[in-house]
């Protein structure tokens, strides 16, 4: 699973959040800061 998110504060931080599942459980979690990331609101 991958999600592009923005943390709001004094300055927005764009982050790609990657979860890896195995047998229905989270086995890996990665946060990658990417200022050029395209993030859409809803």
Protein Blocks (a to p, Z undefined) as FASTA:
>chain_A
ZZddddddfbdcddddddddeehiafbdcddddfkbccddZZ
